[in-house]
Amino acid sequence: MLPAWEPHTVVSTELLDPGPVAALAALFDDGLPAPRVGDPLPPLWHWVALPRWSPSAQVDVDGHPFRGSFLPPVDLPRRMFAGGSATFEGQLRVGDEIRRESVVESVTEKDGRSGPLVIVVTSTVLYGSDGTPAVAEKQHLVFRPAAARVRAESRSPIDPAAMAPAGTPLVDAGAGHWEFHTDPALLMRFSAATANAHRIHYDWPYATGVEGYPGLVVHGPLMTLALLETHRLAGAGRIAALTHRIRTPLFCGQSGRLVSTPTAGGTTVELMGPGGAEAGAHATVELTLGDLT
């Protein structure tokens, strides 16, 4: 399935850009002040603070860059963000110049229930302005075969309610519960803030007619950051490490429910879509709290 390819480490010096950070704070619009230059960067907000746009000539049909350079040349077209983990050994600050080192750690071919799949694990270390490691992160990407093409006349009609403005995406429902709402404008804004041109998040004909989804797909990283934002809103302690997993997708306009549960060493925050964890979207973040050394 995979042609000859060898992983290589990509090293770059980059600015923790305050512009996309302010864009994400405006997207959440939850009453917390936007982190400014010199302020600590919230956990995983480097996903927006280090945007990386590809040259137009290097963009493939799905909106992602062509594979075969940093990522392996996987010949399965469907790409999904499945989660990962991170530890926070130091503090990054908005506006800092940092060094990023990224490499593909593993490539695993498997046979899943829906056919062959490839799991790619990337590893990234961010070094702070003092040159010491601040964040060590792994991400899991899953590549699957194309879905069967959906004939235009057989598609479900667009639900007007799903296209209506959602307003503030996170709504406190009390007792560690939150409601999560999305709309197409929200997904477009998050795509722009994270330099993510994947068409399943903004191109309805592509998402439904080519990749076979019932609607626009809510970004896995947006689901993860929403889970983390509820922890930040609660002021529930500094995060030393976390794991996150997207089990099943959430689609634009579907309601989500977020539930925070204290654990012995931290907190677990869970997002469930329509039908609950068994039938609907499901994502979790497990947080380890404590002082960093």
C-alpha positions as CSV (number, residue, x, y, z in Angstrom):
1,M,0.0,0.0,0.0
2,L,2.8,2.4,0.8
3,P,5.6,3.2,-1.7
4,A,9.2,3.6,-0.6
5,W,9.3,6.5,1.9
6,E,11.4,7.4,4.9
7,P,10.4,9.7,7.8
8,H,12.4,12.8,8.4
9,T,12.5,15.4,11.1
10,V,11.2,18.9,10.2
11,V,12.7,21.7,12.2
12,S,11.4,25.3,12.1
13,T,11.6,28.5,14.1
14,E,8.2,30.1,14.4
15,L,6.2,32.8,16.1
16,L,3.3,32.0,18.4
17,D,1.1,34.3,16.4
18,P,-1.3,36.4,18.5
19,G,-3.7,36.9,15.5
20,P,-5.1,33.3,15.3
21,V,-5.1,33.2,19.1
22,A,-7.4,36.2,19.2
23,A,-9.5,34.5,16.4
24,L,-10.0,31.4,18.5
25,A,-10.9,33.5,21.6
26,A,-13.5,35.4,19.5
27,L,-14.9,32.1,18.2
28,F,-15.5,30.7,21.7
29,D,-16.8,34.1,22.8
30,D,-17.2,32.7,26.3
31,G,-16.3,35.7,28.5
32,L,-12.7,34.9,29.1
33,P,-10.2,37.5,27.9
34,A,-8.3,36.7,24.8
35,P,-4.7,35.8,25.6
36,R,-2.4,38.7,24.5
37,V,1.3,39.0,23.7
38,G,3.2,37.9,26.8
39,D,0.2,35.9,28.3
40,P,0.5,32.1,28.8
41,L,-0.8,30.1,25.9
42,P,-3.6,27.8,26.9
43,P,-2.9,24.0,26.4
44,L,-3.1,22.9,22.7
45,W,-3.7,26.5,21.5
46,H,-0.5,26.1,19.6
47,W,-2.8,24.5,17.0
48,V,-3.9,28.0,16.2
49,A,-0.8,30.0,17.2
50,L,1.4,28.1,14.7
51,P,-0.6,28.2,11.5
52,R,1.1,26.6,8.5
53,W,-0.5,27.3,5.1
54,S,0.6,25.2,2.2
55,P,1.4,26.8,-1.2
56,S,-1.6,26.5,-3.5
57,A,0.3,24.3,-6.0
58,Q,0.8,21.7,-3.3
59,V,-2.8,21.3,-2.2
60,D,-4.5,18.0,-3.1
61,V,-8.2,17.5,-4.0
62,D,-9.3,17.2,-0.4
63,G,-7.7,20.5,0.6
64,H,-4.8,18.9,2.4
65,P,-1.2,19.1,1.1
66,F,0.0,16.3,-1.1
67,R,1.4,13.4,0.8
68,G,4.8,11.9,0.4
69,S,6.9,14.6,2.0
70,F,6.3,14.9,5.7
71,L,3.4,12.5,5.8
72,P,3.8,9.1,4.1
73,P,2.2,8.7,0.6
74,V,-0.9,6.8,1.9
75,D,-3.2,6.0,-1.0
76,L,-6.4,6.0,1.1
77,P,-8.2,9.3,0.5
78,R,-10.3,9.7,3.7
79,R,-8.2,11.4,6.5
80,M,-9.5,11.8,10.0
81,F,-7.9,13.3,13.2
82,A,-8.3,10.6,15.8
83,G,-6.7,12.2,18.9
84,G,-3.4,12.1,20.7
85,S,-1.6,13.1,23.8
86,A,0.5,16.0,25.2
87,T,2.7,16.8,28.1
88,F,3.5,20.4,29.2
89,E,6.9,20.7,30.7
90,G,7.2,24.4,30.4
91,Q,5.2,27.5,29.6
92,L,4.7,28.9,26.1
93,R,3.6,32.6,25.8
94,V,1.8,34.4,23.0
95,G,4.3,36.2,20.8
96,D,7.2,34.0,21.7
97,E,9.6,32.7,19.0
98,I,9.8,29.0,19.5
99,R,11.4,26.0,17.8
100,R,9.3,23.2,16.5
101,E,10.6,19.7,15.7
102,S,8.2,17.2,14.1
103,V,8.6,13.7,12.8
104,V,6.4,10.8,11.8
105,E,6.9,8.3,14.6
106,S,5.0,5.3,13.2
107,V,2.9,4.1,10.2
108,T,0.7,1.1,10.9
109,E,-1.5,-0.7,8.3
110,K,-4.5,-2.6,9.6
111,D,-7.7,-4.2,8.4
112,G,-10.7,-2.5,10.0
113,R,-14.4,-3.3,9.9
114,S,-14.9,-1.0,6.9
115,G,-11.8,-2.2,5.0
116,P,-8.1,-1.3,5.1
117,L,-6.8,1.6,7.1
118,V,-3.5,3.3,8.0
119,I,-2.8,4.9,11.3
120,V,0.0,7.5,11.3
121,V,1.4,8.8,14.6
122,T,3.3,12.1,14.5
123,S,5.5,13.5,17.3
124,T,6.2,17.1,17.9
125,V,8.3,18.9,20.5
126,L,8.0,22.7,21.0
127,Y,10.9,24.4,22.6
128,G,10.3,27.7,24.4
129,S,12.1,31.0,23.9
130,D,14.7,29.8,26.5
131,G,15.5,26.7,24.4
132,T,14.1,24.1,26.8
133,P,11.2,21.7,25.9
134,A,7.8,23.2,26.7
135,V,5.3,20.9,24.9
136,A,5.7,17.3,23.7
137,E,2.8,16.1,21.6
138,K,1.7,13.1,19.6
139,Q,-1.2,13.1,17.1
140,H,-3.0,10.1,15.6
141,L,-4.2,10.4,12.0
142,V,-6.4,7.7,10.4
143,F,-6.6,7.1,6.7
144,R,-9.5,5.1,5.2
145,P,-10.9,4.1,1.8
146,A,-13.2,6.4,-0.1
147,A,-16.9,6.1,0.7
148,A,-19.3,5.1,-2.0
149,R,-20.4,8.1,-4.1
150,V,-23.7,9.4,-3.1
151,R,-26.1,10.3,-5.9
152,A,-27.4,13.8,-5.7
153,E,-31.1,12.8,-5.8
154,S,-30.5,10.4,-2.8
155,R,-28.9,12.8,-0.5
156,S,-30.9,14.0,2.5
157,P,-32.0,17.6,2.1
158,I,-30.1,20.3,4.1
159,D,-31.7,20.9,7.4
160,P,-32.3,24.7,7.6
161,A,-32.0,24.5,11.4
162,A,-28.5,23.1,11.0
163,M,-27.5,26.1,9.0
164,A,-28.9,28.7,11.4
165,P,-26.4,30.8,13.4
166,A,-25.5,28.9,16.6
167,G,-24.4,31.9,18.6
168,T,-21.9,31.2,21.4
169,P,-20.8,27.6,20.9
170,L,-20.4,26.7,24.6
171,V,-23.4,27.2,26.9
172,D,-23.1,26.4,30.6
173,A,-25.8,24.0,31.6
174,G,-24.7,23.7,35.2
175,A,-23.3,21.0,37.4
176,G,-20.3,20.4,35.1
177,H,-22.5,20.1,32.0
178,W,-22.2,22.2,28.8
179,E,-24.0,22.4,25.5
180,F,-22.0,22.6,22.3
181,H,-23.4,24.2,19.2
182,T,-21.9,24.6,15.7
183,D,-22.8,26.2,12.4
184,P,-21.1,26.5,9.0
185,A,-19.6,30.0,9.8
186,L,-18.1,28.6,13.0
187,L,-16.5,25.7,11.1
188,M,-15.2,28.1,8.4
189,R,-13.7,30.4,11.1
190,F,-12.0,27.5,12.8
191,S,-10.6,26.2,9.5
192,A,-9.1,29.7,8.9
193,A,-7.6,30.0,12.4
194,T,-5.9,26.6,12.1
195,A,-4.9,26.9,8.5
196,N,-6.9,23.8,7.8
197,A,-8.2,23.6,4.2
198,H,-9.8,20.1,4.5
199,R,-13.0,20.4,2.4
200,I,-15.1,18.2,4.6
201,H,-15.5,21.1,7.1
202,Y,-16.8,23.8,4.7
203,D,-17.6,22.3,1.3
204,W,-21.1,20.7,1.5
205,P,-21.1,19.1,-2.0
206,Y,-17.6,17.6,-1.4
207,A,-18.4,16.4,2.1
208,T,-21.7,14.7,1.1
209,G,-21.2,13.8,-2.5
210,V,-17.5,12.7,-2.6
211,E,-16.7,11.6,1.0
212,G,-20.2,10.4,1.7
213,Y,-20.8,12.2,5.0
214,P,-24.4,13.3,5.9
215,G,-23.2,16.9,6.3
216,L,-20.2,19.1,7.2
217,V,-17.9,17.5,9.7
218,V,-17.0,19.3,12.9
219,H,-13.2,19.4,13.2
220,G,-11.7,16.9,15.7
221,P,-9.4,19.6,17.1
222,L,-12.3,21.9,17.6
223,M,-14.1,19.2,19.6
224,T,-10.9,18.7,21.7
225,L,-10.4,22.4,22.3
226,A,-14.0,22.9,23.3
227,L,-13.6,20.2,25.9
228,L,-10.5,21.9,27.2
229,E,-12.2,25.3,27.2
230,T,-14.8,24.1,29.7
231,H,-11.9,23.2,32.0
232,R,-10.4,26.7,31.5
233,L,-13.7,28.3,32.2
234,A,-14.0,26.3,35.4
235,G,-10.6,27.5,36.6
236,A,-10.0,23.9,37.6
237,G,-6.2,23.8,37.8
238,R,-3.1,23.7,35.7
239,I,-2.8,20.9,33.2
240,A,0.4,18.8,33.3
241,A,-0.6,16.2,30.7
242,L,-3.6,15.1,28.7
243,T,-4.8,12.5,26.3
244,H,-7.7,13.1,23.8
245,R,-9.6,10.8,21.5
246,I,-12.2,11.3,18.9
247,R,-14.2,8.0,18.6
248,T,-17.0,9.1,16.3
249,P,-17.6,12.4,14.4
250,L,-20.0,15.2,15.1
251,F,-21.7,16.9,12.2
252,C,-22.5,20.6,11.8
253,G,-25.7,21.6,13.5
254,Q,-25.9,18.4,15.6
255,S,-26.2,19.2,19.3
256,G,-23.4,18.1,21.6
257,R,-23.3,17.7,25.4
258,L,-20.1,18.1,27.4
259,V,-19.7,16.5,30.8
260,S,-16.8,17.1,33.2
261,T,-16.0,14.5,35.8
262,P,-13.3,14.8,38.5
263,T,-10.9,11.8,38.8
264,A,-8.2,10.9,41.3
265,G,-5.5,12.7,39.4
266,G,-7.4,15.3,37.4
267,T,-10.5,15.5,35.2
268,T,-12.2,13.7,32.4
269,V,-14.3,15.8,30.0
270,E,-16.5,14.0,27.5
271,L,-18.5,15.2,24.5
272,M,-21.5,13.2,23.4
273,G,-23.6,13.9,20.3
274,P,-27.2,12.9,19.6
275,G,-28.0,9.5,21.0
276,G,-25.3,9.7,23.6
277,A,-21.9,8.0,23.7
278,E,-23.1,4.8,22.1
279,A,-25.1,6.2,19.2
280,G,-23.7,9.7,18.5
281,A,-20.5,11.6,18.4
282,H,-18.0,10.8,21.1
283,A,-14.8,12.6,22.2
284,T,-12.9,12.6,25.5
285,V,-10.1,14.5,27.0
286,E,-8.4,13.1,30.1
287,L,-6.5,15.7,32.1
288,T,-3.7,15.2,34.6
289,L,-3.4,18.2,36.9
290,G,-0.5,19.4,39.0
291,D,2.5,21.8,39.2
292,L,5.0,21.4,36.4
293,T,8.6,20.8,37.2
